[in-house]
Amino acid sequence: MSEERQLKALRVLEKNPELTQRELAAELGVSVGAANYCLKALAERGWIKLENFQKNPNKLGYLYLLTPKGFSAKAALTTQFLKTKLEEYERLRAEIASLTAESERLEARSKTDEPHTRLRRGNGVSSG
């Protein structure tokens, strides 16, 4: 299970520990089986604990509560996730700056070129 999915599950469960597995699956965008696997993995790590509760008189449910270890893991995962996303953002920002400069350069060049100078060198095919 990816760290991103672990973090998302911990965040969702912290906000709403009464979610059913079906509701958790919908929040995570996975199948119910994958949500079940996720919950088992989090419980095995000691990050969540399950407690029975009565949602209504006819149905028994569970509370998925973050443990102190789970809160620590969530903090560490959040820090790592933020670091990763900031690195991605910086790479994208640099790429956007480069593409913007290239686009501006090409646009300025196309405005100064005469129509007859827009021929590609070597093949005689018009690029305009």
Residue pairs with C-beta under 8 A, 6 or more apart in sequence:
1 37
1 38
1 41
3 77
3 80
3 81
4 81
5 28
5 30
5 38
6 38
6 41
6 42
6 47
6 73
6 77
7 74
7 77
7 78
7 81
8 27
8 28
9 24
9 28
9 38
9 39
9 42
10 42
10 47
10 48
10 66
10 70
10 73
10 74
10 77
11 74
12 19
12 24
12 27
12 28
13 19
13 24
13 42
13 48
13 64
13 65
13 66
14 66
14 74
16 23
17 63
17 64
17 65
17 66
18 53
18 55
18 61
18 63
19 27
19 64
20 61
21 32
21 35
21 36
21 39
22 32
22 35
24 35
24 38
24 39
24 64
25 31
25 32
25 34
25 35
28 34
28 35
28 38
30 38
39 48
39 50
39 64
42 48
42 64
42 70
43 49
43 50
45 69
45 70
45 73
46 67
46 69
46 70
47 66
47 67
47 69
47 70
47 73
47 74
48 64
48 65
48 66
48 67
48 70
49 64
49 65
49 67
50 62
50 63
50 64
50 65
51 62
51 63
51 65
52 60
52 61
52 62
52 63
53 60
53 61
53 62
53 63
54 60
54 61
55 61
66 74
110 118
110 128
115 128
118 126
118 127
118 128
119 125
119 126
119 127
120 126
120 127
